[in-house]
Amino acid sequence: MTPIFQIFRIVILIAIAFEPFTGQAASDMEIRVNLRGYPSHMPKTALLLSKSALEGPTLILMDTTGTMRGTYQGVLHKTPWHPFSHYYTFDFSDFQDEGSYYFQLKGSGITSHSFIIGPYPKWQEDVVGFIRTQRCGFNPYTGAFCHQKDGLSFYGKRPDSTRIDATGGWHDAGDQLKYLITGSNTTARLLMAFQMKPDQFKDEYNTKGLIGANDLPDILDEARWGLEWLLKLHPGPDELYHQVADDRDHRGFKLPHEDNADYGWGSNSFRPVYYATGQPQGLSEYQSQATGIANLAGRSAATLALGYEVFSTFEAHKAFADRCLNAAHELYAMGRRQEGFQQGNSYGAPYRYEENTWADDMEWAAAVLYRITRKKPFLDAARAYAQRIGTWSWMERDTARHYEMYPFVNMGHYALWQSGTSNDKKEAIAYYEHNLEQIEKSAAENPYGVGHLFIWCSNNLAAAVATQAMLYEDMTGSKKYRVLMQNHMNWLLGLNPWNSSMITEIPENADSPVDVHMPFWKIKKEAIKGSLVDGPIWTSILDNMIGIELSAPDEYAHLQPQHIKYHDDWADYSTNEPTLDGSAELLLILTALSKD
């Protein structure tokens, strides 16, 4: 382009940008973008929210030098969300130049948050860092030992109140319970993220989680911490425990080593350890449901088998890897004998993990064990379990109970695709595609392009959609669901009604959860980077939650849709509590989108 034409182009763009704006006041309009930005090869959209109709709204893309880089016309979405009556989508996927940018609404002073085009930072390391702060037994964040008397067994083959060693593992969320339901999946995601990019993880912490390299990537130090706890919960060939403590834990905020919960043996003392019987359980009014143990046995077997695959490649950890594989075989056999699901236990409130699927977990275990052993009975079983679970998923539903159909991505189908024949691969792909088609239909009904449910822990579901779309692309090479993938990442990173990220201190220099339902924040006023909070919830559910009353005026009151709510307030445990497994749900997608 000659200099005279460059000058002419700049003059035209300036004229466009500063053409008098004839719409409503700036306070009635807002621009939404992904607060971090967009990988250059991914779809890119911005959203203009307006309280009245606009005629041909145009966004001007500006770089940090003030140079205009392009203009984009808005497309009106047919289904607005309160409190804005009109939503205009701007697609700028064609623009791929890496750098820092912002949008300006033509003829106004309204601008977007700045954003970056380029790969994401290695935020998966921050997620690993958050998981590290949730360690039980010895907590490297506080530098103190905790819960050294975990615990006393109940419902098991041993007499009630028999002492067993269930120390270790991770605290589950803003409380200090420990669950095999979530701990097994968290461990698996750590191992799978390492397998995805084995040369891309740091080694800055040691086995205890303290500063100091130990020739093992930090993500594997954390994975081993989880695997060691899984092995403790399986102390014999036909034994499996599934939960330590219960909601008697909920006695205000406390640091782990100062736990004031009393389970009948005094505060900061013994805690119950629940045996997986495959039958309903509960030491008080509220009883769980159960039909078997295959969800926990299968998922734990799959996780331990992944542990074998990873740790057998390290000479110093081969004996440990063999322990993992032996336990995987034992747990898989237990799942075969007791097909069905075991749920989490509650004591004084009706809330519990209500997982009610299991065939996907057994498929996962069988497929990974076949990959390791090449023994055909494992492949035959994986196929049978795959057909049994089929496309059944929360993605098929208009609503779901808390942690029903957990985990939120069927990793059994992905493992079968990795291990099976060409026909197995076609079936696994078809299952994933069917689910994603259902999400895509729902996503078309709102201006944000997201199709997940707004039940408790909705952010886990948004991350799961992005992950399943990413895995589908890995399985097929097709970019068919890239828009769906990016839209759900956009949602988590601030392209949402509240203009806030849903991950603590990510992205940097943008609005993210601060006043979280977490003892480290409430007691020490210290933020922990890299945790995913529960996320927005349907108003109809929130209004019926027990004991939620905001501690301060709602900073997002002027932005709240009528049908869903999100609060950055520690008193709202339903939308603002960081969770262990929810954060782990981010690991695969963040690893995939990060810098190599």
SVG drawing of the C-alpha trace seen along z (x, -y; Angstrom):
<svg xmlns="http://www.w3.org/2000/svg" viewBox="-38 -14 54 75">
<polyline fill="none" stroke="black" stroke-width="0.4" points="0.0,0.0 1.5,-3.4 1.9,-6.2 -0.9,-8.3 -3.4,-5.5 -2.2,-4.7 -3.0,-8.4 -6.3,-8.2 -7.3,-5.0 -6.4,-6.6 -8.5,-9.7 -11.5,-7.5 -11.2,-5.4 -10.9,-8.5 -14.0,-9.9 -15.8,-6.7 -14.7,-6.5 -15.7,-10.0 -18.9,-10.3 -21.5,-11.7 -23.3,-9.0 -27.1,-9.3 -27.9,-6.4 -28.7,-6.5 -26.5,-7.4 -23.3,-5.5 -24.5,-4.2 -27.1,-2.2 -24.6,-0.4 -21.6,1.9 -19.2,3.8 -18.2,7.4 -15.1,9.2 -13.0,12.1 -11.0,10.2 -7.8,12.0 -8.5,12.3 -8.4,15.0 -5.9,17.4 -5.1,16.1 -6.5,19.3 -9.7,19.4 -13.1,17.8 -13.4,14.2 -16.6,12.4 -17.5,9.3 -20.9,8.3 -22.6,5.0 -25.3,4.8 -27.9,2.0 -31.1,0.9 -32.6,-0.3 -32.4,0.5 -29.4,-0.8 -29.2,-1.5 -26.2,0.3 -23.8,0.3 -20.1,0.5 -17.1,1.4 -13.7,0.0 -10.8,2.3 -7.9,0.3 -4.4,1.3 -2.5,-0.1 -0.8,-2.7 -4.2,-4.2 -4.1,-2.9 -7.4,-1.6 -7.2,1.9 -10.6,2.6 -14.4,2.0 -17.1,4.6 -20.8,4.5 -23.1,5.8 -25.7,8.5 -28.8,8.3 -29.5,11.4 -33.1,12.5 -33.2,13.4 -32.0,10.7 -31.3,11.2 -32.5,8.7 -31.5,5.9 -30.5,5.1 -33.1,5.3 -30.8,5.6 -27.6,7.6 -25.4,7.2 -22.7,9.7 -19.5,8.7 -17.5,11.5 -13.8,10.6 -12.4,14.1 -10.7,13.0 -8.3,10.8 -5.3,12.9 -2.5,10.4 -1.0,11.1 -1.0,8.1 -3.1,6.0 -6.3,4.4 -9.6,2.8 -12.9,1.9 -14.5,-1.5 -18.2,-2.0 -18.4,-4.2 -19.4,-7.7 -19.1,-7.4 -16.6,-7.3 -17.6,-3.7 -14.7,-1.3 -14.2,2.3 -11.7,3.8 -8.3,4.3 -7.6,7.8 -4.8,9.9 -4.8,11.9 -2.4,14.8 -1.9,18.0 -3.0,18.1 -0.3,18.0 0.4,21.3 -2.5,20.8 -2.6,24.6 0.4,24.0 -1.7,21.6 -4.5,24.2 -1.9,26.8 -0.8,24.1 -4.4,23.7 -4.8,27.5 -1.5,27.6 -3.0,25.1 -5.9,27.6 -3.6,30.4 -4.7,32.1 -2.3,33.8 0.5,31.3 -0.6,28.0 2.3,26.3 0.4,23.0 0.0,22.7 3.2,24.7 1.3,26.7 0.1,30.3 -3.6,30.9 -6.2,33.7 -3.6,36.2 -6.3,38.3 -8.2,39.1 -10.0,41.3 -12.4,43.9 -14.2,46.2 -18.0,46.6 -20.1,49.1 -17.0,51.1 -15.8,54.7 -14.0,53.5 -16.0,52.7 -17.3,49.1 -14.8,46.6 -11.8,48.8 -8.8,46.6 -7.6,46.5 -5.1,44.2 -7.0,41.8 -4.6,38.9 -3.6,36.9 -5.7,36.0 -7.2,32.6 -9.8,30.4 -12.8,30.3 -13.8,26.7 -14.2,23.8 -14.6,26.6 -12.3,29.4 -14.1,32.5 -12.4,35.1 -14.2,37.1 -13.1,39.9 -15.8,38.8 -14.0,35.5 -10.4,36.5 -10.2,39.3 -11.3,37.1 -9.0,34.3 -6.0,36.7 -7.0,38.0 -7.1,34.5 -3.6,33.8 -2.2,36.9 -4.1,36.3 -2.8,32.7 0.7,33.9 0.2,36.6 -1.1,33.9 2.1,31.8 4.7,33.7 7.5,31.2 5.6,28.1 5.3,28.2 7.6,26.6 9.6,28.2 9.7,25.6 8.2,27.5 9.1,30.7 7.1,33.6 5.8,31.8 4.7,28.9 7.4,26.6 9.7,24.5 12.5,26.7 12.9,28.7 12.9,32.5 13.3,33.7 9.5,34.2 7.2,31.7 5.0,30.0 1.8,31.3 3.1,34.8 4.0,34.0 0.3,33.1 -0.9,36.1 1.2,38.4 -0.3,36.7 -3.7,37.7 -2.7,41.2 -1.2,41.9 -4.5,41.0 -6.5,43.2 -4.2,46.1 -4.9,45.3 -8.7,45.5 -8.1,49.0 -6.3,50.7 -7.2,54.2 -8.0,56.1 -11.8,55.8 -11.9,52.6 -12.8,49.1 -13.5,46.0 -15.1,43.0 -15.4,40.0 -13.7,38.4 -15.8,36.2 -19.2,34.7 -21.1,31.4 -20.5,31.3 -17.4,29.6 -19.4,26.4 -18.7,24.4 -17.5,21.1 -14.2,20.4 -11.1,21.9 -7.6,22.8 -7.1,26.6 -4.8,27.0 -7.3,25.1 -10.3,27.2 -13.0,26.8 -15.4,29.5 -16.4,32.1 -17.6,35.5 -18.1,36.9 -14.4,37.2 -13.7,33.5 -12.7,30.7 -9.8,31.2 -9.8,34.9 -11.0,38.0 -13.3,37.8 -15.5,40.5 -14.3,42.4 -17.1,43.8 -16.8,47.2 -18.2,47.7 -20.9,50.3 -23.1,49.7 -26.0,49.0 -27.6,45.8 -25.7,44.2 -26.0,41.4 -25.3,41.1 -28.2,38.7 -31.4,37.6 -30.2,37.3 -29.6,40.5 -27.6,40.8 -28.7,43.1 -26.6,45.9 -27.0,49.0 -23.3,50.1 -19.8,48.8 -18.7,49.0 -18.6,45.2 -15.9,44.8 -14.2,48.1 -14.1,47.6 -12.9,44.0 -10.3,44.7 -9.1,47.7 -8.8,45.5 -6.9,42.9 -4.5,45.4 -4.0,46.9 -3.1,43.5 -0.8,43.1 1.0,46.3 1.3,45.0 2.9,41.8 5.1,42.8 6.4,46.0 8.4,43.6 10.4,42.3 13.0,44.7 12.7,43.5 8.9,44.1 8.6,47.5 7.8,49.4 5.1,46.8 3.7,47.2 3.4,50.9 1.5,50.4 -0.9,48.2 -1.5,50.8 -2.1,53.6 -4.6,51.4 -6.3,50.5 -6.9,54.1 -8.3,54.8 -10.6,51.8 -11.8,52.6 -12.7,56.1 -14.6,54.6 -16.6,52.4 -17.4,55.4 -18.8,57.2 -20.9,54.2 -22.1,52.3 -24.0,49.2 -23.2,45.8 -22.3,44.6 -23.1,41.0 -21.6,38.6 -22.9,38.5 -24.4,35.5 -25.3,35.2 -27.1,32.0 -28.2,30.6 -29.7,32.2 -26.8,31.2 -24.5,34.0 -22.8,35.1 -25.6,36.9 -23.6,38.8 -25.9,41.5 -24.0,42.8 -21.2,45.5 -20.9,47.2 -18.8,44.3 -16.3,44.8 -16.0,48.5 -15.6,47.9 -12.8,45.5 -11.0,48.1 -11.5,50.9 -10.2,48.8 -7.1,47.7 -6.3,51.2 -6.7,52.5 -4.2,49.9 -1.7,51.1 -2.2,54.8 -3.6,55.4 -5.9,58.1 -9.0,58.3 -11.5,58.8 -10.9,55.3 -11.7,54.0 -14.8,56.1 -15.9,54.7 -15.1,51.1 -17.3,51.5 -20.2,52.9 -20.0,50.1 -19.7,47.5 -23.0,48.8 -24.6,48.9 -23.9,45.2 -24.2,44.1 -24.9,40.4 -26.4,40.2 -25.1,37.0 -26.2,33.8 -25.9,32.3 -29.2,34.2 -31.1,32.5 -32.9,29.3 -31.8,29.5 -29.9,31.9 -29.3,32.5 -26.1,31.6 -23.2,33.6 -25.7,35.9 -24.0,37.6 -20.6,36.7 -17.8,36.4 -19.2,33.8 -17.2,35.1 -17.4,38.8 -13.7,39.7 -14.5,43.3 -15.5,42.5 -12.2,40.6 -10.2,43.4 -12.0,45.9 -11.2,43.7 -7.6,43.8 -7.4,47.5 -10.0,49.1 -10.4,50.1 -11.6,47.8 -15.2,48.8 -14.7,48.0 -13.3,44.6 -16.3,43.9 -18.7,44.8 -16.9,42.7 -16.8,39.7 -20.6,40.1 -21.3,40.1 -19.4,36.8 -20.9,35.2 -24.4,36.0 -23.8,34.3 -22.2,31.3 -25.1,30.9 -27.5,30.7 -25.3,28.0 -25.1,26.1 -28.9,26.0 -29.1,24.5 -26.3,22.1 -28.1,20.6 -30.9,19.4 -28.9,16.8 -26.5,13.9 -23.5,15.4 -23.5,18.6 -23.3,20.9 -25.4,24.0 -24.6,25.3 -27.0,25.6 -27.1,23.0 -27.3,25.5 -25.0,25.4 -21.4,25.4 -22.4,24.3 -18.9,23.1 -17.8,26.8 -20.2,27.5 -19.0,24.5 -15.4,25.9 -16.7,29.4 -18.3,28.2 -15.0,26.5 -13.0,29.6 -15.3,32.0 -15.3,29.8 -11.5,29.7 -11.3,33.5 -13.7,33.9 -11.3,31.8 -8.4,34.0 -10.4,37.1 -11.6,35.9 -9.4,33.1 -12.6,31.2 -13.0,27.5 -16.8,28.0 -17.2,27.0 -14.5,24.4 -17.0,21.6 -18.7,23.6 -15.4,24.2 -14.3,20.6 -17.7,19.2 -17.6,21.3 -14.1,20.1 -15.2,16.6 -17.9,17.0 -15.5,18.1 -13.1,15.3 -15.5,12.4 -17.7,12.3 -20.7,12.7 -23.4,10.4 -21.1,9.4 -18.0,8.5 -16.0,10.7 -13.8,13.7 -14.9,16.8 -11.3,17.8 -9.5,16.1 -6.8,13.6 -7.1,14.8 -6.8,13.0 -4.4,10.6 -5.4,6.9 -9.1,7.7 -12.2,8.2 -12.1,11.7 -13.6,13.3 -12.1,11.7 -14.5,12.1 -14.6,15.8 -16.1,18.4 -12.6,19.7 -10.9,19.6 -7.6,18.3 -9.5,15.2 -11.9,14.8 -9.3,15.2 -6.0,14.1 -7.4,11.8 -5.0,13.6 -6.2,14.5 -5.2,17.8 -4.7,17.6 -6.1,20.3 -9.4,21.5 -12.7,21.7 -15.7,20.6 -19.1,22.3 -20.5,19.7 -24.0,18.3 -27.1,20.3 -30.7,20.2 -32.6,17.7 -35.2,20.3 -32.5,22.5 -30.7,19.7 -33.9,18.4 -34.3,21.8 -30.8,22.3 -30.3,22.5 -28.5,19.7 -27.5,17.4 -27.7,13.7 -25.2,11.3 -22.7,9.7 -22.6,6.4 -24.6,4.7 -24.5,6.6 -21.9,4.8 -23.4,6.5 -27.1,5.6 -27.4,3.4 -26.2,6.2 -28.0,9.2 -30.3,11.1 -33.6,12.1 -33.2,15.8 -29.6,16.3 -27.5,14.7 -23.8,14.5 -22.4,12.7 -18.8,12.0 -19.6,12.3 -18.2,14.8 -21.7,15.3 -23.0,16.8 -21.5,20.3 -23.6,21.3 -21.9,19.0 -18.7,17.8 -17.0,20.9 -13.8,22.2 -13.8,25.9 -11.1,28.5 -12.6,30.5 -14.1,27.5 -10.6,26.0 -9.2,29.3 -11.9,29.2 -9.9,26.4 -6.6,28.3 -7.0,29.9 -8.5,26.9 -6.0,24.5 -3.1,26.8 -4.4,27.1 -4.8,23.3 -1.5,22.3 1.9,21.4 4.2,24.4"/>
</svg>
